[in-house]
Structures are given as C-alpha cells and as structure tokens.
Amino acid sequence: VKAAKEHSIPEDLNKVLENKVMETVLDLSSVKLSVVEVTCSGDTDSEGIVSKSVSSHSDLIPGVYEGGLKIWECTFDLMDYFSEAEIEFTNKTVLDLGCGAGLLGIVALRGGAARVHFQDYNSTVIDEITLPNVVANCTSEGRRMGSGKDRKSSSPPSKRPRKADSSPDVLNRCRFFSGEWSQVSQLLLNSNKPGSKYDVILTSETIYNPEYYSALHDTLSQLLARNGRVYLASKVHYFGVGGGIYLFEKFIEEKNVFRTSMVKTIDQGLQRCIMEIAFK
C-alpha cells in the first residue's frame, strides 16, 4: 500500500522552477521530461521511478510507477472537450485525479475554480512535474521565468488560455497529494471540511488496469459531491493491460451507484472516449 502524503508548497517559488526546462504544450507550459530524466536523481527521485522508467523503457511499472511522467493523449482530448462543451469551472471545487503533469487542473484553475487539488500515485511526479507546472502557468513568478520572447511580446498570442490569476494566492487554492487512491481518499475525507466534496473530478487514462477499478470507483463515490460530475477520458481499449472504457462502463453499471454517458468519441488513431459520470 502506497501511503498518502500531502506535499507542501515551498515559500520560494523560484526554487520550484530551479533546473526546470519548460516546453509549450497546447498553450500551457510543461516541464520537459527529457531534461527531468537527466537531472532527476538521488534525493529528487527518492522513489527511483525516473531511473526505473528509463532503464526499463517503460511508461508503466504496476505498483511502482503509474505513468505520471508522460502526458498521455487523452489529456488533450479532455482539454479540447472543456472548450467545446464550455465546461464551467468558476467557483467550483475540482480534483485532478491521477494528475501527472496537472494540465487538467491548471485549466480548471485558469477557469476560475475556487479550489483545485492534484493527486498522483508518485510523489516524484508531484514534486518534479505537477507543482512546477502549476507555478509556471498560474503565478507571476512562473511567468517572469518564461522565455524572453514571451516577456517582450506586448500582445499574447490569441490562442492563449485566459490570463492566469497572477495573485500570489492562486497557490492557496491548490493542494497536492501523492499515494494510492484509497489512502489519498481517506486523507482528503479527514482533512477537508466536513461536507466539502468535489463539484468536478477530472481524470485521464486512469482505467488501463481493471485491477484498479474497484479503488477508483470507491474514490469517486466517496469524494464526488451529490450533484457533481466526473469527466473521464480513456482509450477504448488498452492492449497488454486489458482495461478500457466499455469494461469500466460495465463495472460502473454493475455497482449501480453512478450513471454514465459517452459525451465524445475520437476516432483518429486509437479510438478514445470521454465519459461523464454522475450519481444516479
């Protein structure tokens, strides 16, 4: 069992971005993974997931490393869907579950969410990727460290998301957690104010392994507000691991707690879907 841990936000935000090289991903800044692979070792990777992932040429090592160093394509599908469907985040409490780079939660923050909590299985992912990405995209410190080109241009490119809230308190609206879902769920239930569940839970590419369905279902049912919504993006089928959207849909049906609807199907490349989940 991988214990839950809350990660504190360092007071000196420049430290968070030290040695980080950022690249632009769909108009957001994200830590460049190839640089993390070179610079992240020893204390900065106490779990050893970077070296294990590199040496085994694997994006997944079940129970050790659950893929958070890489941005998976369904994340982009979900970001596209937010703008197409005009999903509203203003004043909502949001959980980015299995967050990896944290891009979904960052979009919610920029969309005016009242609180955004980020969870990933691996603590190294939170410290080395998620937290730096939130700082880079949502704080004035992060933008000051942007490239010189960005600083000079007086008018930002039109496709840029709404200007981030650059008040220092944007990070006061965020919390960061690592560990197994069941453990993080208990930690959140104990540390959030009673009755403060999430209006929106965002999760992408988290249903590749059917062995995790029970824990995921429990987590969603424990943490989602009565009228809340889960937006889940997934490939239709994960070869090799055996999970997929229809298998998870069937699992949900059998539990009889939630109703689901497929709100979007993407046919380019491997077929992918976005599912909306709500209580019955």
C-alpha positions in Angstrom: 0.0 0.0 0.0 1.4 3.4 -1.0 0.7 5.8 1.8 -0.9 9.2 1.1 1.2 12.3 1.6 0.3 16.0 1.2 3.1 18.0 -0.4 3.7 21.4 1.0 4.3 24.3 -1.4 7.8 25.9 -0.9 7.7 29.5 0.1 10.4 30.3 -2.5 8.6 29.5 -5.8 11.8 30.1 -7.8 13.2 27.0 -6.1 10.3 25.0 -7.6 11.4 26.0 -11.1 15.1 25.7 -10.5 16.8 23.5 -13.1 13.5 23.1 -15.0 13.3 23.5 -18.7 9.7 24.2 -19.9 8.1 23.5 -23.2 4.8 24.7 -24.6 2.0 22.1 -24.7 -1.3 23.4 -26.0 -0.5 27.0 -24.9 0.5 25.8 -21.4 4.0 25.5 -20.0 5.1 22.0 -19.0 8.3 20.6 -17.6 10.3 19.0 -20.4 10.5 15.3 -19.5 13.8 14.6 -21.3 15.5 17.1 -19.0 13.9 15.6 -15.9 15.3 12.2 -16.9 18.8 13.7 -16.9 18.6 16.0 -13.9 16.3 14.0 -11.6 18.2 11.5 -9.4 19.1 10.8 -5.8 17.1 12.9 -3.4 14.9 14.4 -6.1 13.7 10.9 -7.1 13.5 9.1 -3.8 11.1 6.6 -5.4 13.7 5.8 -8.1 10.9 6.0 -10.7 12.8 8.1 -13.3 15.8 5.7 -13.4 13.5 2.6 -13.4 11.3 4.1 -16.2 14.3 5.0 -18.3 16.2 1.7 -17.7 13.1 -0.5 -18.4 12.0 1.7 -21.3 8.6 1.5 -19.7 5.8 4.1 -19.2 4.2 1.9 -16.6 5.5 -0.3 -13.8 2.4 -1.5 -11.9 2.6 -0.6 -8.2 5.9 1.3 -8.7 5.4 3.9 -11.4 1.9 4.7 -12.9 2.8 6.8 -15.9 2.7 10.3 -14.5 5.9 11.5 -16.1 4.3 11.4 -19.5 1.4 13.4 -20.9 -1.0 10.9 -22.4 -3.1 11.8 -25.4 -6.5 11.6 -23.7 -5.5 14.6 -21.6 -5.6 16.7 -24.8 -8.9 15.2 -25.7 -10.4 16.3 -22.4 -8.9 19.8 -22.7 -10.4 20.2 -26.1 -13.8 18.9 -24.8 -13.7 21.5 -22.0 -13.7 24.3 -24.5 -16.1 22.7 -27.0 -18.7 21.9 -24.3 -17.9 25.1 -22.4 -17.4 23.3 -19.1 -17.8 25.8 -16.3 -15.1 25.8 -13.5 -15.9 29.2 -11.9 -16.1 28.8 -8.1 -16.1 25.0 -8.4 -14.0 22.7 -6.2 -12.0 20.4 -8.5 -9.9 17.2 -8.1 -7.4 16.3 -10.8 -7.1 12.6 -10.1 -4.0 10.7 -11.4 -2.9 14.2 -12.4 0.6 13.6 -13.9 1.5 17.0 -15.4 -1.6 18.6 -13.9 -2.7 20.2 -17.1 -6.4 19.4 -16.5 -6.3 21.0 -13.0 -4.4 24.0 -14.4 -7.1 24.6 -17.0 -9.7 24.5 -14.1 -7.6 27.0 -12.1 -7.4 29.3 -15.0 -11.1 28.9 -15.5 -11.7 30.4 -12.0 -12.1 27.3 -9.9 -12.3 28.0 -6.2 -10.1 25.1 -5.2 -8.1 22.6 -7.2 -6.5 19.5 -5.6 -4.0 17.4 -7.5 -3.3 13.7 -6.9 -0.7 11.4 -8.4 0.4 7.9 -7.4 4.1 9.0 -7.4 5.5 11.7 -5.1 8.3 12.4 -7.6 5.7 13.3 -10.2 4.1 15.9 -7.9 7.4 17.5 -6.8 9.2 17.5 -10.1 6.4 18.0 -12.6 2.9 18.9 -11.3 3.9 21.6 -8.8 6.4 23.2 -11.2 3.7 23.2 -13.9 1.2 24.9 -11.7 3.8 27.5 -10.6 4.8 28.1 -14.2 1.3 28.6 -15.5 -0.6 30.2 -12.7 1.8 32.6 -10.8 3.6 35.8 -11.6 6.9 34.1 -10.6 6.3 31.4 -13.2 5.6 33.9 -15.9 8.6 36.0 -15.1 10.7 33.0 -15.7 9.1 32.4 -19.1 11.2 32.9 -22.2 12.5 36.4 -23.1 10.4 36.2 -26.3 7.2 35.9 -24.2 8.2 38.8 -22.0 8.8 41.1 -24.9 5.6 40.5 -26.8 3.1 43.1 -25.8 0.1 41.2 -27.1 -0.1 37.5 -26.2 -1.0 35.0 -29.0 -4.7 34.8 -29.5 -4.9 31.1 -28.7 -3.6 31.5 -25.2 -5.9 30.5 -22.4 -7.3 33.3 -20.3 -4.5 35.1 -18.5 -3.7 33.2 -15.3 -4.6 34.6 -12.0 -1.3 36.1 -11.0 -2.2 37.0 -7.5 0.1 35.1 -5.1 -2.9 33.5 -3.5 -3.6 31.2 -6.5 -1.5 28.6 -4.8 -3.6 28.9 -1.7 -6.4 27.5 -3.8 -4.3 24.4 -4.6 -3.3 21.3 -2.6 -1.0 18.4 -3.8 -1.2 14.8 -2.8 0.6 11.6 -3.7 -0.2 8.0 -2.9 -2.7 5.3 -3.6 -6.3 6.4 -4.3 -7.8 4.6 -1.2 -5.2 6.3 1.0 -5.5 9.7 -0.5 -9.3 9.5 -0.3 -9.1 8.8 3.4 -6.6 11.7 3.9 -8.9 14.1 2.0 -12.0 13.0 3.8 -10.3 13.6 7.1 -8.6 16.9 6.1 -11.3 18.6 4.0 -14.1 20.5 5.9 -17.0 18.1 6.6 -19.3 18.0 3.6 -16.8 19.7 1.2 -16.7 17.2 -1.6 -15.7 17.9 -5.2 -18.0 19.5 -7.8 -15.8 18.2 -10.6 -13.4 15.3 -10.7 -11.1 15.2 -13.8 -9.2 12.0 -14.7 -7.5 10.9 -17.9 -6.1 7.5 -18.8 -6.6 6.0 -15.3 -8.6 2.9 -16.3 -6.0 1.0 -18.2 -5.8 -1.7 -15.5 -9.0 -3.5 -14.4 -7.4 -4.3 -11.1 -7.7 -0.6 -10.1 -11.5 -0.3 -11.0 -12.7 -1.0 -7.5 -10.4 1.5 -5.8 -11.2 4.2 -8.5 -15.0 3.6 -8.1 -14.8 3.8 -4.3 -12.7 7.0 -4.5 -15.2 8.7 -6.9 -18.2 7.7 -4.8 -16.5 8.9 -1.6 -15.2 12.2 -3.0 -17.8 13.4 -5.5 -20.4 15.9 -4.4 -24.0 14.8 -4.7 -24.6 16.9 -7.8 -21.0 16.7 -9.0 -19.7 15.4 -12.3 -16.7 13.3 -13.2 -15.1 13.7 -16.6 -13.1 10.7 -17.6 -11.0 10.3 -20.7 -9.8 7.0 -21.9 -8.8 4.8 -24.8 -11.5 2.4 -25.8 -9.0 -0.5 -25.1 -5.6 -0.7 -23.5 -3.7 -3.5 -25.2 -1.5 -5.5 -22.9 -3.1 -4.4 -19.7 -6.7 -5.2 -20.7 -8.6 -2.2 -19.4 -10.8 0.1 -21.4 -13.8 2.4 -21.4 -16.5 -0.2 -22.1 -15.1 -2.5 -19.4 -15.2 0.3 -16.9 -18.7 1.3 -18.0 -19.8 -2.3 -17.4 -18.1 -2.2 -13.9 -20.0 1.0 -13.0 -23.3 -0.4 -14.2 -22.9 -3.4 -12.0 -22.2 -1.3 -9.0 -25.4 0.7 -9.6 -24.1 3.9 -7.9 -23.5 6.1 -10.9 -25.0 6.8 -14.3 -22.7 7.4 -17.2 -22.9 8.9 -20.7 -20.4 8.9 -23.5 -20.1 12.6 -24.4 -17.5 12.4 -27.1 -15.7 9.7 -29.2 -12.5 10.4 -31.0 -11.7 8.2 -34.0 -8.3 9.5 -35.1 -5.6 6.9 -34.2 -6.6 4.6 -31.4 -10.2 5.1 -30.6 -10.8 7.2 -27.5 -13.8 8.4 -25.5 -14.8 10.9 -22.9 -17.3 9.7 -20.3 -19.4 11.9 -18.0 -20.2 10.2 -14.7 -22.8 11.4 -12.1 -24.7 9.9 -9.2 -28.0 8.2 -10.1 
